[in-house]
């Protein structure tokens, strides 16, 4: 299995955690991405977000939006700026 570039840059993330994409504002499980050449991208095919620099820890997003669920739902749009 290919190592996450995110882990290489920012260190290991606990398994079972979620990431939020700055581009599409949807969440996905840590360790998921799609390859585009040498880049690891947001796993949503219609998004051009990078799975390293555009991925935020879900806990960080929830700090600003405490009403968002502890466990986000796949494909749901969670806007950061409302």
N, C-alpha and C positions, 0 to 999 in steps of 0.2 A: 504494500500500500504506500502511495506517495505521501510524503510528509507535507503538512500544511505550511505554506509560506508564512502565514500569520504567526504560527508558533515559532518559527525561526526568527522572526522579527521581534515579537512581543513576549515570547515565552509561552510555556504550556498553559492551556486553558482547561479548567476542569470539565470532564466529560459530562454530557447531559445538559450542558448550558446552551444558550441560544445567542445568535448574533442578529443584529438588525442592520439592514443595508441603507446607507445614506441616499442612494440613488432611487430605489423603488419603495423604500420605507416598509418593506416586508421582512419577516424574520425567517430564520432557518437554523437548523441544528449545527452546533459547532462541529467541524470536521467535514462538512458538506461544501462542495463547490463544483463548478464545471471548468474544465480546461479549455483555454483558448490559446493555442500555441504554448508558449512557456508561462502564460499568465493563469492564475487561479481567479475565476470570476464568480460573482453572485450566482447561485444555482438556478435562479429564474431565467429562463431562456430569453425573455423579453427585456432583460436588464443589462446595462453595460457597467455595472458597479464592480469594482475590484474587491475580491474577497479578503484582501489584506488591509488596505488603507480606508476603504469605504465601509468596512464592517465594524460596528460598534457592539460592545457587550450589551446584551439586553438589560442587564442590571443598571447600566449607565442611563439608558433611555428611561427606565422606570423611575429613576431618581427624579427626573423632570416631570414624569407622568405617572404618579403613584397609583392611579386608577386603572392603568393597564394591567392585564393579568400576569400572574407570576409565570405561568406557562403560556406563551403566545400560540396563536393558531396559525398554521401554515397557510399562506396565500392572503392573509388578512392584512390590509393596509393600516399601519399605525403611524399617523403623521407626528412628526416631532414639533414642527411649528404650526400652531393652530390659530 
